[in-house]
Amino acid sequence: MTSNTYAPAQKTLHWLIFLLVIGLYGLTFGEDFFPRGDPGRDAVWWLHISFGLLFAVFVVLRVGVRLSRGAPQMPPSMTEIEKKLAHTAHFLLYALLVVIPFLGIFLTWFRGDALTFFGLFTIPSLVAPDRAIASFIREVHSVCANAILIVAGLHAVAALWHHFVRKDDVLRRMLPGT
């Protein structure tokens, strides 16, 4: 990529995925508002699964666009260690973005449920229900969800540091309209 900014598709997918990460994380706490057996609790998980599938589609698109378009060069003012840290953070973010939805899909299936996308279509489970495996996957899914918040938070802090302290274009190149 020769531009010093990301393509509009990359920016759009970046911010949509950011909103979905926050929304999906928030939905995990939505079940706490309803007692077990309450239809509201089921609705929260139905929404979590539906938005999770949308998240998975956006992640596939984002990875595809990133592979085809690349990324702008990092500012020459960045040290080699800063560049290595940035590459590591991006790798971790992408790895978590890919792993989390797959864990969610398998968690749903091993719980014995089908995947449904806002009631428009359903994907039946491809595996036999297994509570022990489902429990393990739920733990890994939860750890990864917490990890993506931590890594994304550090990513955001670094972008703000570049913008306000270093006064370079690291943040601006991912902002809409630039």
Beta strands, then each sheet from edge to edge (+ up, - down):
strand 1: 115-117
strand 2: 121-123
sheet 1: 1+ 2-
end
